């Protein structure tokens, strides 16, 4: 694709004409511009933001990566990637405008010369696109570069906010790999940046249904009175994926399921379900409540890790009717790997609202289906009046929050089967986002990129939240590391995980909710 001409574009809404106005003018610098995240999520999300009218009219993008490319070659590459990964049909006019504002800077992330080059590029690009000196740096690189990129940005003067221009840095997950390393990374990052400049991203928090959790709880007076240990029996959070590790073997070998999704995405879902109502929807109020919950989660003692956690690794099996290989045969994975591709844990939140209510979390690759769900199981009715059915046989009410792929909320209740005799059956009260005009084009990153451009940190992790979640995950990881698994692989691809995961709930007289 060659450099496109300027095109007249639909005007970006501004001033008071819109519910949400475009973000501030800025240059978006993406470190890791040739990586998977950039092509699969970031570019499609920025493009979508432009289509929603939420990207400023004055913006530019500078990609930084190792490969030697010209601006044109980079634009061509992005054009091809967008043909594959855009979540809506490309409008030639909008894409042409996009490409025209996109530039490339080649360099090693830990080489100071890269930052001199970047500075020169920004000096050239900013006036051309009138981005007023505002810069959003997105670190879409392997985590080992996070600390040094921030330090080099600082040393080159690129992180300095002056003359009313802002400098913000979005840092991808994982932020550290245990409590110690997260503290060390935080020390390096805060040595250069103010906390208000740091945006630790968790793309789960950009998902529509996740954003709806607080609205559901706090905009509907009917749920809050029953949202506690008196009425709730337990909570289950499931992140099931039917895919394997695909081409991310080396990353996953280091991470494992607990670090990959539990320590971040799932603990954040737990925080949203369990938090107290914030004093306001100001960023710090919301983040204060989330961190309080995470700090109230009781870290497991070593002997509890053995009783209250389960890890698994998939062996060969079937996925979507096709035979698939086991994790140890995936590309660039050790044939004797001890990395977990499945994890289940039982946690307690030690506060007055939740004392004694178990939160069961499970996540796995190569499970039978792709779904993320939160299931809240209420206590059974105290007395059964119908048909002399014992209360133990009465199914409890369940509230299921479907995060993906279908987005919505289901409440399971009992109703009388039509007919002359009283018979009960389960029925569903259902709300489906599809029927509500939900935007099917979103990648989940749009909201978060937009919030960063407008300086809203509500949906990003604060340092204390990251530390609190590592304090929950690290004791588990320590025990797992000291006791290598002997029975891996212990579940076939396409199943719901190891038998021990079912036993974790069986011994409490409960069952996983598989829908
Ligand atoms: C990422 C994990 O953070 O989340 C991946 O690194 C996982 O392993 C992904 O597949 C799941 O996100 P989503 O939005 O596809 O459910």
Boltz pocket constraint, residues with backbone or C-beta under 6 A from the ligand:
constraints:
  - pocket:
      binder: B
      contacts: [[A, 241], [A, 260], [A, 261], [A, 404], [A, 443], [A, 444]]
      max_distance: 6.0
